[in-house]
Amino acid sequence: MSDRAATNAQDQKLRSNMVEAARRLVVLGLNRGATGNIGVRQGDSFLVTPSGVAAEDLLPHAMVEMDYSGAILGPGKPSSEWRFHRDILAARPEVGAVVHTHACYATSLACLQLEIPAFHYMMAVAGGDTIRCAPYAIFGSQELSDLALQALENRKACLLGNHGMIAVGVDLGDALAVAIEVESLCEQYWAALQLGQPKLLSGAQMQAVLEKFKGYGRAATRIDSP
């Protein structure tokens, strides 16, 4: 296979994986309709899901290729959230994919602008002992992207105030696994709050978990330091 053919095959595989991931997010209830979006690194550019297209209507060729200046390299209109996909991928070379959802429990806590504390050891999946919540900024804005980057510092996930959740990973499978686990954690935290204030793990206890998670599956791999 020629280099060009191999590149084209890789491009088609990434596009197909994005469609599959977007549909899986809907099946799992993390997105509904045309909400949420996905971005994936591809060499010196990136692919992002198109604007306003429901997951069931997505096709591989509809994924929009962009460069890091914000220029559109192929046909289609990118998601309105392309800025934070671009900025996260540009700032975090270890990140290969970004998943954004409006999952019910994550979004409910984001609407309270709550930081999720160390109530459960699986918080380590998100890369630290908290899941931060970025302040509210209007969707698609550079301000939102800047705030998301701050909330994601040394983390694999954050909430977006009055909006939803972002999860990142070394590749799309990793980012999807983080998004699924974070929504599960948000549901558990929400349920615990109905009964009272959860007992939190100490910094030392969470550090021990983070150390143990270093070699425990891709989705639990810490990015940088907590």
C-alpha positions as CSV (number, residue, x, y, z in Angstrom):
1,M,0.0,0.0,0.0
2,S,1.4,3.4,-0.9
3,D,1.8,6.2,1.7
4,R,-1.1,8.1,0.1
5,A,-3.3,5.1,0.2
6,A,-2.4,4.4,3.9
7,T,-3.1,8.0,4.8
8,N,-6.5,7.8,3.1
9,A,-7.3,4.6,4.8
10,Q,-6.4,6.1,8.2
11,D,-8.5,9.1,7.5
12,Q,-11.6,7.0,6.6
13,K,-11.0,4.9,9.8
14,L,-10.9,8.0,12.0
15,R,-14.1,9.4,10.4
16,S,-15.9,6.1,10.8
17,N,-14.8,5.8,14.4
18,M,-16.2,9.3,15.1
19,V,-19.6,8.4,13.7
20,E,-19.6,5.2,15.7
21,A,-18.6,7.1,18.9
22,A,-21.3,9.8,18.3
23,R,-24.0,7.2,17.9
24,R,-22.8,5.3,21.0
25,L,-23.0,8.4,23.1
26,V,-26.7,8.7,22.1
27,V,-27.4,5.0,22.8
28,L,-25.8,5.4,26.2
29,G,-27.9,8.5,26.9
30,L,-24.9,10.9,27.2
31,N,-26.2,12.9,24.2
32,R,-29.6,13.4,22.5
33,G,-30.3,14.6,19.0
34,A,-27.6,16.9,17.7
35,T,-26.2,17.8,21.1
36,G,-22.5,17.3,21.8
37,N,-19.5,17.0,19.5
38,I,-16.3,15.1,18.9
39,G,-12.8,16.2,17.8
40,V,-9.9,14.0,16.8
41,R,-6.3,14.8,16.0
42,Q,-5.2,13.9,12.5
43,G,-1.5,14.8,11.9
44,D,-1.2,18.5,11.4
45,S,-4.9,19.0,11.3
46,F,-8.0,17.7,13.2
47,L,-11.4,16.4,12.4
48,V,-14.6,17.7,14.1
49,T,-18.2,16.6,13.9
50,P,-20.4,18.9,11.7
51,S,-22.8,21.5,13.1
52,G,-26.4,20.6,13.8
53,V,-26.4,17.0,12.6
54,A,-28.1,14.3,14.7
55,A,-25.9,11.3,15.4
56,E,-28.1,9.0,13.5
57,D,-27.7,11.1,10.4
58,L,-23.9,11.4,10.6
59,L,-21.8,10.0,7.8
60,P,-18.0,9.6,7.7
61,H,-17.5,12.0,4.8
62,A,-19.3,14.7,6.8
63,M,-16.6,15.0,9.4
64,V,-15.0,18.5,8.9
65,E,-11.2,18.8,8.6
66,M,-9.7,22.0,10.1
67,D,-6.2,23.3,10.7
68,Y,-5.0,25.0,13.9
69,S,-5.5,28.5,12.5
70,G,-9.2,27.7,12.4
71,A,-9.3,27.3,8.6
72,I,-11.7,24.8,7.2
73,L,-9.8,22.4,4.9
74,G,-12.8,20.4,3.6
75,P,-16.5,20.7,2.9
76,G,-19.0,21.2,5.6
77,K,-19.7,23.5,8.6
78,P,-17.9,22.5,11.7
79,S,-19.5,22.2,15.2
80,S,-19.9,25.6,16.8
81,E,-17.6,24.3,19.5
82,W,-14.6,23.8,17.2
83,R,-12.5,26.3,19.1
84,F,-12.2,24.3,22.3
85,H,-11.4,21.1,20.2
86,R,-8.7,23.0,18.4
87,D,-7.3,24.7,21.5
88,I,-7.2,21.5,23.6
89,L,-5.5,19.5,20.9
90,A,-3.0,22.4,20.3
91,A,-2.2,22.8,24.0
92,R,-2.1,19.1,24.9
93,P,0.1,17.1,22.6
94,E,-0.6,13.9,24.6
95,V,-4.4,14.3,23.8
96,G,-5.6,12.7,20.6
97,A,-9.4,13.1,21.0
98,V,-12.0,15.4,22.7
99,V,-15.5,14.3,23.5
100,H,-18.2,16.9,24.5
101,T,-21.5,15.8,25.9
102,H,-24.7,17.2,27.5
103,A,-25.1,14.1,29.6
104,C,-27.9,14.5,32.2
105,Y,-26.1,14.2,35.5
106,A,-22.9,16.0,34.4
107,T,-25.0,18.8,33.0
108,S,-27.2,19.0,36.2
109,L,-24.1,19.5,38.4
110,A,-22.6,21.9,35.8
111,C,-25.8,24.0,36.1
112,L,-25.0,24.3,39.8
113,Q,-21.4,25.1,38.8
114,L,-20.2,22.5,41.3
115,E,-16.7,21.1,41.4
116,I,-16.9,17.4,42.1
117,P,-14.7,16.5,45.1
118,A,-13.0,13.2,46.0
119,F,-16.1,11.3,47.0
120,H,-15.1,8.1,45.2
121,Y,-11.7,6.6,44.3
122,M,-12.7,6.4,40.6
123,M,-12.4,10.1,40.4
124,A,-8.8,9.2,39.4
125,V,-10.1,8.3,35.9
126,A,-10.4,12.0,35.3
127,G,-6.8,12.6,36.2
128,G,-6.9,14.1,39.7
129,D,-8.8,14.3,43.0
130,T,-11.5,16.7,41.6
131,I,-13.4,17.3,38.5
132,R,-13.4,21.1,38.0
133,C,-16.3,23.1,36.7
134,A,-15.4,26.0,34.3
135,P,-17.5,29.2,34.8
136,Y,-20.2,29.8,32.2
137,A,-19.4,31.3,28.9
138,I,-21.6,31.3,25.7
139,F,-21.2,28.3,23.5
140,G,-18.8,28.4,20.6
141,S,-16.8,31.4,22.1
142,Q,-13.1,31.8,22.6
143,E,-13.9,32.7,26.2
144,L,-15.5,29.2,26.7
145,S,-12.4,27.6,25.2
146,D,-10.1,29.5,27.4
147,L,-12.1,28.6,30.5
148,A,-12.2,24.9,29.5
149,L,-8.5,24.8,29.0
150,Q,-8.0,26.1,32.6
151,A,-10.4,23.6,34.0
152,L,-8.7,20.8,32.2
153,E,-5.2,21.6,33.4
154,N,-3.6,18.3,34.4
155,R,-7.1,16.6,34.0
156,K,-8.9,14.4,31.6
157,A,-12.3,15.8,32.2
158,C,-14.1,18.9,33.3
159,L,-17.6,20.3,33.6
160,L,-18.7,23.4,31.7
161,G,-20.8,25.8,33.8
162,N,-24.5,25.7,32.8
163,H,-23.6,23.6,29.7
164,G,-22.1,20.1,29.9
165,M,-18.9,18.1,30.1
166,I,-15.6,17.6,28.2
167,A,-13.6,14.5,28.3
168,V,-10.2,13.9,26.6
169,G,-8.0,10.9,25.9
170,V,-5.0,9.7,24.1
171,D,-7.4,8.5,21.4
172,L,-11.1,8.4,20.8
173,G,-11.7,5.1,22.6
174,D,-9.9,6.6,25.7
175,A,-11.9,9.9,25.6
176,L,-15.2,8.0,25.2
177,A,-14.4,5.8,28.2
178,V,-13.5,8.8,30.3
179,A,-16.8,10.5,29.3
180,I,-18.8,7.4,30.2
181,E,-17.1,7.1,33.6
182,V,-17.5,10.8,34.4
183,E,-21.2,10.7,33.8
184,S,-21.4,7.6,36.1
185,L,-19.5,9.5,38.8
186,C,-21.8,12.5,38.4
187,E,-24.8,10.3,38.8
188,Q,-23.4,8.7,41.9
189,Y,-22.4,12.1,43.4
190,W,-25.9,13.5,42.6
191,A,-27.5,10.5,44.4
192,A,-25.2,10.8,47.4
193,L,-26.1,14.5,47.7
194,Q,-29.8,13.5,48.1
195,L,-28.8,11.7,51.3
196,G,-26.4,14.2,52.7
197,Q,-22.8,15.3,52.3
198,P,-20.5,12.5,51.2
199,K,-17.4,11.7,53.2
200,L,-14.5,12.7,51.1
201,L,-11.2,10.8,50.6
202,S,-8.1,12.6,51.7
203,G,-5.4,14.0,49.4
204,A,-3.1,11.2,50.5
205,Q,-5.7,8.5,49.8
206,M,-6.4,9.9,46.3
207,Q,-2.7,10.2,45.6
208,A,-2.3,6.5,46.4
209,V,-5.1,5.7,44.0
210,L,-3.6,7.9,41.3
211,E,-0.3,6.1,41.7
212,K,-2.0,2.7,41.4
213,F,-4.0,3.8,38.4
214,K,-0.8,4.7,36.4
215,G,-0.8,1.2,35.0
216,Y,-4.5,0.4,35.3
217,G,-6.1,0.6,31.9
218,R,-6.0,3.3,29.3
219,A,-9.1,5.2,30.5
220,A,-7.6,5.5,34.0
221,T,-4.2,6.7,32.9
222,R,-3.3,10.0,34.5
223,I,-2.3,12.9,32.2
224,D,0.5,14.8,33.7
225,S,0.2,15.3,37.5
226,P,-3.0,15.7,39.6
